[in-house]
Amino acid sequence: MAIFRPLKAIRPRPEYAEKVAALPYDVMNSAEAREMVKDNPYSFLHVDKAEIDLPADTYLYSDEVYNKAKENLEKLVSDGICIDDENPKYYFYRQIMNGRAQTGIVGVASIDDYIEGRIKRHEFTRADKEEDRIRHIDTCDANTGPIFLTYRQNDNLSAFISSYCESNLPIYDFENDSVRQIVWVIENEEITEKLEKMLSQIGDYYIADGHHRCASAAKVGIKRREENPDFNGAEEFNFFLAVLFADNDLEIMDYNRVIKDLNGLDNDEFFNKISEKFEVEKQNSTEPFKPQEKHTFGLYLDKCWYKLTAKDGIFDESDPIDRLDVSILQNNLISPVLGITDPRTDKRIDFVGGIRGLKELERRAEQDMKMAFSMYPTTLDDLMSIADAGKVMPPKSTWFEPKLLSGLFIHKLK
């Protein structure tokens, strides 16, 4: 069974929570972050993207940036903006977006559970992105961004969480980017022990979002073990900050594709080639085509929408990866027809999260790209099946919303 312990958190005082809380570091660039923090010296972006407090030409991965992040984190505490909880606690963290609520448990997970596969992953990570977060975590001596974990829903645990939240007042309740953010702190030791016991019966966890942060946290923990050969396993560096959600609370949005060109083909040649693997239907509506079922895709080209339907026999229904829509499109169209064999590195393809809407696909196809594909969302069943099989999804398969905010909980490594 995977371990999920209470957290001894650094967190904002209630009157500062709304100003401190920030979107995760990897959903905006430096220029956007600078704009976001105007007139807000408390934003956690000063920690997670500390380059915004340095000259604009500063190298993003310089020692100066990581040291500034540490300085800014320490200042939040020394200035009294954030407080340090005396004892480890669990927290419940609820987000409400467009009327849909998801409620997670905030605590710390074990790097051993990650290393040994009880916290299951479904994506590859990139070494450069890992190295950035390793240096950030190690320099700050803290996990500053939570890992988004999920588990197969448990009725008793869900009822317990719901009952507690209905019966107790939250410590934080505010809105960020049109998403309501509510946090409860569990102060009662008996309730904490009961929750810890229930969590011990859950089984394995799955990474929903945050693969790079998770891998980096584990590697920092391993590094600290090498530096402290007498470690006993209870030290904070053996654990990382996470929020744990039941799978039926979550929603995966579509993760769409935009392509730069037709790989030297004219339109007729392109349609002839894709018709070998897909039924193609031109849409008369001016509205974007949003797929309503698996194995169907929208194609936007030259200001027209088309519905593509995968033909029988072009994928293996028994293979959890081959039957994914992102795999079907990649293996039968994007790679063989458009010549994009490595979507991780090829500059001719870009990815657009479903939160941005299908009109964004039209804009991109008419502005800096040639065409766009709208996708049916990957399901959590797909994600868990692939992780259980020890396999890895194609890149950019899942887009979770809402994003977990950073700055509400910080986990010090000692």
N, C-alpha and C positions, 0 to 999 in steps of 0.2 A: 504494500500500500504506500502511496506517496504521502509525504509529510507536508502539513500546512500549519505553521506555528503562528501565534500572535506576534504582533509587530511592536517594537519599541520605536515609535515614530517621532520624527521632527515634523511638525505640521503648523499651518498658519493659525494665528489667533482668529477666532470667528469673524471679527470685524475686518480682517484683512484677506480672508479666504478668496473672495471674488477677485481681488486685485492680483493676488499671487498666482492663482490657478491659470494655467496656459495650455494651449494645444501642444501635442508632442513636437519635438524638435524637427522631425523629418517630414512634416506636412507643409513646410514653407521654406523659402530660401532666406538668405541673410537680409536682403533688402526688404522683403515682406515682414520679417521679424522686427526690423528697425522701425518700420511704420506702425506695427502693432503695439509697440511699447512706448510710443510717444506719450509723454505726460504720465507714465506709470513706472516709477522706479522699482516697484515691488514685483513686477511680472517675473515669473520663473523662467522666462526666456532669457533673462540676464544670466541665468545659470546654465541652461541647456543649450543656448546659442550665444555664448559669451563674446563672440567676435563682434556683436552689435555694440559693445562698449569700447571697442578699439577702432583705430583708423580703418577706413573701408578697404584699403589695399592689404590688410593683414592676412597672412596665409592662414587658412582655416584650421590647419593641423599643426600650428606652431605651439611650442611650449607656452607662449604668452596667452593663448586662448584658454588652454586647460587651467593654467594658474589663475586666470581671471575668473573662470567658473568657480573655482574653489573659494576665491576671495569673496565673490558675490554670494555664495551659499553661506559662508560664515557670517557675512554682514546681515543677512536676513535674521539670523539667530541673535547676534550681538545687538542689533537695533530693536529687538523685541517684536519683530514682525512674526517670527515663527517661535514656537515653544517646543521643548523637548519633553515628551511624555516620560514620567518616572518609571512606569512599568509597562511591559508588553501588553498589548490589547488587540482584539479584533475590531474591525470597523465594517459596517455595511455601507456600500456606495451604490446609490441608485441614480440612473440617468433616464430622463424622459424626453423622447424626441418624437415629434409628430404624433403624440398620444400613446406611443409604445414605450413601456418601461422595461429596463433590465437592472437587476439588483445583484451586485457581487459582494464577495467577502474579501476584505483587504487583510493581508498578512504576509508571511514570508514562506517561500518554497525552498526546497533543498537542492543544492547543486548536485548532490549525489543522485537524486531522483532524475535529474536532467541527464547526467552523464550515463546512468545505467538504464535509461529508456522508460522510466515510469512517468516522466513528463515527455510526452510524445510530440515530435515535430513533423511538419509536412513540407518544409521548404529548405532549400540550400541557403547558405549564407555566403556573403562576399567578404574576403579577408580584409579589404580596405575599410569597409564599414564596421567590421568587428574591431579592428585596431583603433578606430576613432573612439568607440564607446569604451573599449578597454582603458584607454588613456584617460578618458573622462571620469569613469568610475574610480579608477585607481588614484587619480590626482585629487578628486573631490572626497575620496574615502567614503563614498556613499552610492547607493542606487538611487538615482534621481527620477527615473521614469519607470512606472509599473509595467510588468509583463501581463498581457491579457491571456488568461488561461480559461479553459472550459472543461466541464465534466458532464457525464451522462446524468440527466436529471434524477433527483432523489426526492420522492414525495415528502418524506418526513423532514428533510432539511429545508425544502422549499416552504413548507408550512411553518417551520420554526422561524425562518427569516421574515416571512410575511407577518406573523404574529408579533414579533419583536418590533418591527418598523411601525406597525399600527398602534402599538401601545406606548411608544417612547418618542420624545422630541428629538429632532436631529440637531447636530452641532453646526452644520452648514446647510444652507438652502438658498441657492442663487441660480441665475441663468448665465450661461456662457455660450455665445454663438448659437442662440435659439434652442439650446439644450438645457433643461433644468438639471441641476446637480445637487444631490441631497446626500448627506453623510451622517450616520449614527455612530457613536462610539460606545462600545460595550464595556462598562465599568465594573459590572458585577462579576466576581471571580467564579461563582457557581455557574453562571450562564456561559462564561468563557470556557470552563471545563466541559460543560455539556456540548458546546459547539465543537470543541476540539475532538471530543470522542466521536461525534457524528461525522466529522470530516475524515477521521481515520478509517471510516468504513466505506468511503466513496470509491476507492480504487485509483486508477490511473487518471492523470490530467493530460490535456492537450493544449498546445500553444495555438491560440487563435490568431494573435498578432504580437509582434515583438521578438521575432526569431533572432535578430542581430543583438538586441539588448540582452536576451536570455543567454546566448552563446558567450557574449562578452562578460556577463556577470559570472558565469561558470569559470571562465578562464582567469578572471581576477581572483576568484576563490582558490583555484589551483595554484596560482602564483603566490598567494598569501600562505597557503599551506607549505609551499617550498621554502618560504621565508621564515616560517614558524614550524619547524619539524616536530615540535612537541604538542602540536594542536590536538584537541580532544574531540572535535566535531561539533561542539556546542557554540563555538565562536560565531559571531555575526557574519563573518566573511564566508561561512559555509552556506549562507542562505541569501536569497534575493527577493526583492519587492515584487509582489504580484497581486492581481485581483482575479478572483475565481468566480466564474459564472456558470449556472446551469445551461446546458445546450439549448433548451427550449425557450430560454430568455433572449437568445441572440438572433440577429438577422444578418445574413451575408448579402451585400448588394452586388450588382453586376460590376464587372471590371472590364471595360471596353478597350478596343484597339483602334489606333489611327495609323495609317500607312502613307509613306512619302510619295510613292510612285507605283506604276504598273509593271515595273521590272522590264521595261522596253516593249511591252505589248500595247497594241491599240485596244480600244474598248471591245471590239468584236472578238479579237483573239482572246482577250481576258475572259469574256463570258463563255466562249466556246470551251475553254479549258476548265473553268469551274463547274460547267454543266455536266462534266463527266462524273463528278462526285456529289453534286448538290442540285436539287430542284430549285429553279430560280423563278420567282414571281415578282414582276414589277408592281409596286403599290401605287394606287391612284391618289391616296390621301396625301395631303401636304404635311401631315403630322409625322414625326419620327416613328419608325417601326420598332416597337419594344417586344422582344420575344416573350411569349407566354408559356412556353414549354421547352423542355430539354431538346437538344439537337436541332433547334431552329436559331437563325441568326439574322440580324438586320445588316444590310449593306447600304451605305450611302456613297454615291458616286455621281459626280456632275449634277448635283442638286436633285437627284432622284433617290428614293428609297426602294430597296428590293428585299424580299423575304427569301432566305436560303434555308432549305431543309436537307439535312444529311440523308443521302440515299442508303438503303439497306446494304450491309456488308462492308462498309468502308471503315468500321471500327469493331473492336472486340467487346461486346456487351459484358463479358465476364471479367474483363480487366478493369479494375477501379480507376486506373489512370487513363487508359486508352478511350474509355467511354465518357470522360469529361469533355464538356463542350470546348473548353480551351484547348484540349489535345486534338479534338476532331478538326477544329479550325486550323490549328497550327500544322498538323500532320497532313492534311488533305488540301490545304489552300495556301496558307501563308508561306510554308516552306517550299512545296513543289512548284507552285505557280508564281509566287512573288519573290522567291529566292532568299527569304529571310530564315536562315537555318538556326541562328542563335539569337532568340529574342532578348536575351539578357544584355547583349553587347551591341547589336546592330542598331545604328542610328536612324535607320529608315522606319523604325516602328516606335510608337510611344503608347502609353497606357493612360486611360482616363477613368478615374473612379466614378462609380454610379451616382455618388452624391452630387456630382457636377451637372447631371442631367444630360439628356440626349441632344439637346440644342447645342451643347458644348461640342459634341461630335460634328455637327454640321458646321459650326464655326471653324473648328480645326481643319476640316476637310476643304473648306473654302479659303482658308488663310495660309497655313503653312504646311498642309498635308494634301494628299490627293483623295483618299477615301477613308471611310470609318466602318467599323463593325460593332454593332450592339450585341451584347451577350445575355443569355439567360444565367442568373446567378448560380454559382457552385453552391451545393447544399452542405450543411454540417454533417449529414450522413456520409457524403462523399469524403469530406475532410477526415473524419474519424476512421473510415474504412481504409483510406490510404495510409494514415498514420499507424493504424493497427497492423497493417501489412509491412511496415517498415519501409515504405516507399515515399517518394517525394513528388509533390505536385509540380506541374510546369510553373514558370514564373508568372506572377501577377494573376493568380487564380481567384483570390478572395479579397474582398474589400469590406471591412467591418465598419459600421457606424452605429452609434456615435463613437468617437475616439475617446479613450481614457485621458483625462487631463493630468498634466504633470504639476507638481508643486503642492498638491494636497497632502501627500505622504512622502517623506524621505526616509530611507533606511540607511543609517550609519553602519559601516562595516566593523566598527570596534567601539 
